[in-house]
Amino acid sequence: MPYTIESISHQIGAERFGNKKARIDWILTDSRSLCFPEETLFFALRSKRNDGHKYIIDLYNRGVRNFVVSELPGACEDFPGANFLRVVSPLKALQHLAELHRKEFDVPVVGITGSNGKTVVKEWLYQLISPDKNVTRSPRSYNSQIGVPLSVWLMNEQTEVGIFEAGISEMGEMDALRTIINPTIGVLTNIGGAHQENFFSLQDKCSEKLSLFKDCDVIIYNGDDELICDCVAKTIPSAREIAWSQKDDEKPLYIRSIKKDDTGTTVNYRYLGMENSYRIPFIDDASVENSLNCLAVCLYLMISPEDIAVRMARLEPVAMRLEVKEGKNGCTLINDSYNSDLASLDIALDFMARRTDTKGRKRTLILSDILETGQSATFLYRKVAQLVQNRGIEKIIGVGPDISAAEARFPMEKYFFPDTASLLASDVFASLRNEAILVKGSRKFHFDEVSEQLELKVHETILEINLNAMVDNLNYYRSFLMPDTKMVCMVKASAYGAGSYEIAKTLQDHRVDYLAVAVADEGSDLRKAGITASIIIMNPEMTAFKTLFDYKLEPEVYSFHLLDALIKAAEKQGITNFPIHIKLDTGMHRLGFMPEEIPALIRRLKSQTALLPRSVFSHFVGSDSPQFDDFTRQQNEIFAKASAELQAAFPHKILRHICNSAGIERFPRAHYDMVRLGLGLYGINPVNNAFIHNVSTLKTTILQIHNVPAEDTVGYSRRGVLTRPSRIAALPIGYADGLDRHLGCGHGYCLVNGQKAPYVGNICMDVCMIDVTDIDCQEGDRVEIFGDNLPVSVLSDILETIPYEILTSVSGRVKRVYFQD
């Protein structure tokens, strides 16, 4: 839709300086993103940290001639041929221009807001609707006071449906976005705690977000969310709505069932009396909820249930960021499969142009046909060619019949192929060297195969978990027990760093009686992953009672305050005989009921029916050390008496347990009904810190080796002083991966080809350096940080800590690899 500088000046009520005629196709707010200067209108925005007016001279020198300003940059005679539109606020002018632009279109427009899921819902709606309609949507997460007007400006004559996000961080911001988007269909994804510091309450935040939908034809939201329902009733009481529900079968969109399996989720629903279903290739709760919001929009737009089902099954995950990876043969790879349209191509090319690692390298674009734009191929690829040339692309590789037909429009080095298979088999693909490569393709071209073959497969830092060894450790400790003695296995702290699900699944398969985690969220995650074994929550939080009840997680109870709160919560939900585990303080003085409180505890438990004591337990303080044996026996006597008193008050069996890993081995008379296995399960004997069967091995690889002269230094702060000519190897592991900084500067070592290699200098966040002067090794060789040949206890002794800390410190970003011999 063409605009002239004259029409825009009139629309935003500007005072105009300059009378040069100009056509405006592009709006610019960031001077670094300039591409089409002759057709660009620059808005000089002010923020707390920057002022767009500073960039006017530079932009003028680069060919921009049209500016919206709040003050003139100097005498107009200094800018011949320029137009300056002076307004009170360039931001308000930008928003007003977008508002007027939006009014030119009488098409369905979906406005999406909420705390999470906005971008996923937007992108999935695009995947679901675009086979039938030409869709204009927000690029990436353009949902701010600036991003929204830039998004709406993209609407054109071909637009049949608009989909735009709206994000706010404080009260009063939504009014401007509402008039710009002017949605006909409103989607509220959810309400959470993000940016909560700028709102008095969640109710205020919800009401502010709902104000986006003041004039909508329909509002879509989760009808089972009481907060949202209350706010809708108060904020927009007369709204037409599709409040989907899993609980209320009177709702127009009733979700009859949600069934998950290993590969996806099947949703059965009833809409306006008709039964249908669909399946998505995701199993997480957030994806299911996002799909329900999308379902409601599609049904309202009268897309057939049959088409919805077919398209839901093909939904693809949304990559929220451009991925930059090291490529083969000295290339840098920028992978962007997030959007495939002219706007997103411009963003990706701009991103590429700004990266310092593309300087001095040939800039190459691998681009497929851009599909479903509603524009003629002639117009589209003329724009693409201009964009690519203006962004400094030196080589283009086109894939697809449409872009191949437009080959003559591209003036740079160029190669074209009918399909992806032809590209991958070509000499052109094999010859890519020392280039910065942007891979941008429509989904049907499967450019993930292009990225896969271009990416350099760097040997990773990994934590190998030997599940056979863990089972051997389990059986080792079982050998100390009587056949009817039960066992609790500790899988808290992500199973001591090994990864809770795989460990829990293996333990469940080997019929342990209980699993134990620290907090309710750990337990609920195991339940969601399919773990059905009984789970004890060792540190239940007051805010997590509903999670405990919903996922059948059995809490430890250590105080009257916690007990009373738990009883009240259970009674409120009509729960009876919910199992709990009573903790006694027999000498550790951390948590637990004191022995003299047992009579009062019995009275309180017997006065209610909501909770039922399933076990009673305590903690040994020093069962791993002979020097504390007298104290351990004293603890056991106290526990025996107090636990017997509790049992005598109830007719049902209450399990008693006090032994940890060391206690299992050293105090067989204290096994009682059940024992708790922790560190020993993971291969470390707490009595002497010796290996039983090693479970976890942390490995990495040598990235690079440098020859460094004597008296030079290595690393930050010049702490690694060399006393001889040395070979220094860099490893892709640092303290952010769990490698303790105190091992640096020669205090610790790793193993390279079985030989000790001391750490040199300070350990960095993502990298460390080691001395391999006397070791026969090369780049790419494996390095053992701890494991089969370098026990974790060696590191814990150096650091004067315990093996628990080393194991649990391995970062979640380190890939876990599980294997069974």
C-alpha positions, -999 to +999 in steps of 0.1 A: +000+000+000+018+031-012+023+061+011+038+095+003+056+118+026+028+143+021+001+119+032+021+107+062+028+143+073-009+150+072-019+118+091+005+123+120-002+161+122+034+170+117+050+204+110+068+197+077+102+211+067+112+204+031+091+198+001+108+169-017+083+143-031+089+108-017+073+074-016+075+056+017+076+018+019+099+012+049+098+024+084+131+026+104+137+031+141+172+015+143+198+032+122+219+000+120+191-018+101+190+006+071+184-012+038+163+009+013+173+045+021+154+062-007+120+047+005+127+048+042+111+070+068+133+073+100+116+079+133+141+095+157+130+079+190+143+088+224+148+064+252+165+064+286+198+053+271+197+066+235+185+093+212+177+087+175+184+123+166+221+115+170+220+093+139+203+117+115+235+130+099+249+096+094+216+084+079+214+114+056+249+106+044+238+071+037+209+082+015+179+086+039+159+118+031+128+114+053+128+119+090+103+122+119+118+143+146+109+162+178+136+188+171+155+197+139+191+186+136+202+221+124+195+244+095+174+227+068+197+241+042+224+217+055+202+188+044+192+195+008+165+172-006+155+161+029+120+162+046+117+166+083+084+160+100+084+176+134+061+162+161+060+164+199+067+126+202+081+105+173+070+074+192+034+086+194+036+096+158+048+061+148+020+045+168-006+068+153+006+061+118+004+023+124-031+028+139-043+046+107-026+020+086-045-008+104-078+009+097-073+004+060-079-034+064-112-051+070-098-085+078-097-108+108-069-097+131-058-119+160-043-101+190-024-123+214-012-113+249-003-131+281+027-139+302+040-169+282+033-186+249+025-156+228+051-162+201+044-200+200+007-194+196+013-168+169+036-191+149+014-221+153-016-201+141+005-191+111+012-228+104-025-237+108-040-208+088-015-200+061-025-230+038-058-212+032-051-175+038-024-149+033-012-142+068+007-111+081+022-117+115+046-101+139+082-108+131+098-128+159+087-113+192+079-077+180+054-071+207+065-038+224+055-002+221+078+000+191+076-036+178+038-036+175+035-006+151+064-020+130+045-053+128+012-038+118+029-017+092+037-050+073+000-054+064-006-050+027-032-056+000-026-093+001-032-097+038-063-118+046-055-125+083-033-105+107-017-121+138+001-098+162+015-101+197+012-075+224+035-074+254+035-050+283+056-045+315+035-019+334+001-004+338-012+019+310+008+004+282-019-016+266-041+013+255-017+023+227-012-013+215-050-019+214-057+010+190-028-001+168-037-038+166-075-033+169-080-071+171-112-088+161-101-120+179-084-119+212-063-147+227-051-145+264-025-173+268-021-172+306-011-149+335+022-154+353+048-135+373+069-119+346+073-081+351+051-085+382+072-058+400+053-031+380+018-043+389+001-042+423-014-077+418-019-105+392-055-092+389-042-058+379-019-074+353-047-096+340-071-067+336-045-046+319-038-073+294-075-079+288-079-043+279-064-052+245-097-070+237-121-042+246-136-041+211-130-077+200-157-098+184-146-128+205-121-135+234-103-169+237-089-181+270-086-209+295-121-212+311-107-233+340-084-204+352-104-187+379-082-156+379-088-150+342-125-158+344-130-133+372-110-106+354-130-112+321-163-109+340-152-076+356-132-060+327-153-070+297-186-084+311-204-084+277-177-101+257-185-129+234-160-157+244-147-191+236-135-201+271-123-236+265-126-260+295-116-294+306-140-293+335-172-276+324-190-296+297-214-267+292-187-246+276-189-243+238-154-258+235-152-287+259-120-306+261-131-342+268-097-358+272-060-352+268-039-383+264-001-384+262+022-410+250+059-411+241+056-393+208+027-368+212-006-358+227-041-366+215-069-341+224-106-351+221-130-321+221-166-311+216-174-279+198-210-267+194-222-303+199-198-319+175-171-344+187-136-343+171-100-348+179-065-339+169-029-349+177+002-328+182+038-341+182+045-326+217+038-338+253+046-309+275+018-291+292+026-257+277+024-270+242-009-286+249-023-254+263-009-234+233-026-259+209-060-254+226-058-216+221-049-222+185-078-247+182-103-222+194-091-196+169-092-220+140-127-231+149-139-195+151-124-189+117-144-219+104-115-240+095-128-276+093-120-300+121-105-324+095-081-297+082-073-287+118-064-323+127-041-327+096-023-294+103-020-299+141-002-332+135+024-313+114+031-285+139+068-278+142+086-264+172+092-227+172+129-217+173+129-185+194+163-173+183+186-173+153+212-201+159+249-193+153+271-224+150+306-232+139+305-247+105+328-270+086+358-257+066+361-225+085+325-213+079+302-196+104+266-209+101+236-188+109+205-210+109+170-193+108+140-215+102+118-194+124+100-174+097+101-174+059+089-141+045+104-108+034+103-092+068+120-121+086+146-123+058+154-086+063+158-093+101+181-123+095+202-104+069+205-075+093+216-099+121+242-114+098+255-080+087+261-069+123+281-099+134+318-092+138+326-128+128+313-122+093+337-094+086+363-103+060+344-134+050+323-139+019+287-135+029+266-163+015+228-168+016+212-201+010+176-193+004+146-213-007+114-202-024+094-179-001+059-194+000+024-183+008+030-145+006+001-137-017+025-116-038+034-122-074+067-139-079+079-110-101+073-084-074+085-107-045+119-116-060+125-081-072+123-071-036+143-101-024+171-093-049+172-056-038+172-067-001+200-092-006+221-068-026+216-039-001+226-062+028+259-070+012+253-106+002+281-117-021+269-151-030+234-165-032+224-202-035+187-204-044+166-236-040+132-240-056+116-233-090+103-198-082+136-183-070+155-202-098+132-185-124+143-151-110+180-159-113+186-129-136+176-104-109+206-113-086+237-095-097+261-113-073+278-148-076+248-172-078+238-208-081+203-222-083+189-257-077+154-272-082+154-288-048+174-294-016+186-329-026+202-313-058+220-287-037+234-312-012+247-334-040+264-305-058+300-294-061+288-259-050+278-272-016+310-292-012+331-262-020+319-239+007+350-225+025+356-197+050+322-181+045+295-166+067+264-186+056+228-177+064+205-206+059+169-195+054+143-218+040+106-226+040+098-257+060+089-278+030+125-276+017+138-294+048+168-270+053+175-288+086+194-312+064+214-283+050+223-271+084+231-306+096+256-311+069+272-277+072+276-278+110+309-287+125+304-317+148+326-306+177+331-333+204+310-322+233+315-319+270+293-348+282+285-366+314+283-403+308+260-422+331+266-460+334+232-474+343+246-509+348+270-496+374+242-479+392+222-511+393+253-530+406+255-504+434+219-509+442+224-546+445+255-542+466+236-523+493+206-547+490+230-575+499+232-561+534+194-562+539+169-588+550+146-597+521+116-578+536+135-546+543+124-518+520+145-492+503+142-455+495+165-442+468+175-406+467+171-389+433+170-353+445+192-326+429+187-342+395+198-376+409+230-361+422+237-346+388+231-378+368+196-368+356+165-377+376+142-392+350+166-419+336+178-428+370+143-429+384+130-450+355+159-475+360+152-477+398+115-481+392+123-510+368+144-526+396+115-523+420+128-499+447+100-491+472+103-453+473+121-425+454+129-393+473+134-358+460+138-325+477+109-304+465+075-309+449+084-296+415+110-324+412+084-349+420+058-335+396+084-335+368+090-372+374+052-379+374+048-360+341+077-381+327+058-413+335+073-423+369+047-442+389+067-453+419+060-438+454+078-405+458+087-388+491+092-350+492+119-342+517+114-305+518+078-296+511+070-260+506+038-243+519+030-231+483+032-266+468+004-285+486-018-286+456+011-301+436+016-327+463-021-337+462-024-336+424+006-358+417+004-381+448+036-370+463+041-379+499+056-351+520+080-353+550+064-334+580+088-320+606+068-294+626+034-286+639+032-255+618+037-275+586+014-303+599-015-280+606-012-262+573-011-295+554-041-308+573-061-276+565-052-278+528-061-315+526-094-310+544-103-281+521-100-304+491-118-333+508-088-355+510-085-383+536-057-406+546-031-388+526+003-405+534+030-384+552+064-392+566+071-380+601+106-367+607+122-368+642+152-348+654+174-373+673+206-352+673+212-335+640+191-305+651+183-295+615+146-303+611+122-326+630+099-332+659+117-335+692+111-368+711+092-351+739+067-337+713+056-372+704+025-373+727+013-339+713+020-351+678-001-383+684-030-362+697-029-339+667-027-368+642-055-387+658-078-356+658-080-356+621-085-379+591-069-359+563-034-373+568-020-407+577+016-413+590+032-438+565+066-437+580+087-422+608+124-415+603+155-396+614+190-388+602+223-402+614+248-375+619+281-395+616+274-431+606+302-429+581+329-423+608+339-447+637+347-417+658+310-409+661+298-445+667+288-438+703+267-408+692+252-429+664+241-456+689+227-429+711+207-415+681+194-450+674+182-455+709+163-422+709+148-431+675+138-466+686+119-453+716+102-423+700+092-443+668+079-472+689+057-447+709+043-433+676+036-468+663+018-479+694-007-452+690-019-464+655-032-498+644-017-496+609+020-503+601+042-472+602+076-478+585+107-469+605+139-458+588+171-441+600+200-456+580+217-438+551+243-454+528+269-457+555+244-469+580+233-497+557+268-510+557+279-503+592+247-506+614+227-536+603+207-536+636+193-501+627+178-512+593+143-514+608+116-515+581+133-494+555+167-478+546+176-447+525+203-451+498+219-419+486+256-414+477+263-451+476+239-455+448+260-433+426+292-453+432+309-436+461+313-454+495+307-427+521+327-446+547+360-442+528+351-423+497+363-453+476+346-463+443+321-491+444+311-491+408+316-457+391+284-443+376+293-408+363+322-398+341+326-362+330+344-359+297+354-332+273+378-327+244+408-307+234+398-277+213+432-262+206+469-266+215+493-236+217+530-236+221+537-209+247+572-196+256+586-197+291+577-167+314+545-160+295+512-162+313+480-181+306+445-170+314+428-141+332+447-120+357+480-136+344+478-162+372+492-190+350+529-182+350+550-206+329+585-217+340+593-236+308+583-236+271+549-253+273+521-269+252+489-255+265+456-271+256+422-254+258+391-274+269+355-264+263+345-267+300+345-241+327+329-231+360+295-226+343+297-263+335+305-272+371+343-272+370+353-256+403+375-225+399+396-236+429+411-264+408+428-238+387+464-225+389+478-261+393+456-271+423+439-298+403+443-319+372+425-339+346+435-369+326+446-367+289+452-401+274+456-415+309+481-390+320+478-361+345+474-327+330+473-298+356+450-269+351+469-237+342+458-203+352+423-194+363+394-215+351+371-194+329+333-195+326+333-218+295+369-228+290+399-239+309+435-245+300+458-274+309+495-282+305+501-311+281+538-305+275+548-340+285+517-357+270+514-372+235+481-357+224+465-336+197+434-315+192+402-335+194+416-360+220+394-370+249+399-356+284+385-371+316+376-345+342+364-372+367+352-408+362+365-443+360+402-434+361+400-402+381+376-407+410+354-377+420+367-382+455+402-370+443+387-337+433+366-334+465+398-340+486+417-313+467+388-289+472+383-300+509+347-308+503+325-339+498+318-359+466+282-348+468+292-312+459+312-323+429+285-345+414+256-321+419+276-291+405+277-305+370+256-279+351+223-287+334+238-275+301+262-304+301+247-332+279+239-364+297+246-396+278+232-428+293+244-463+284+240-499+294+266-524+286 
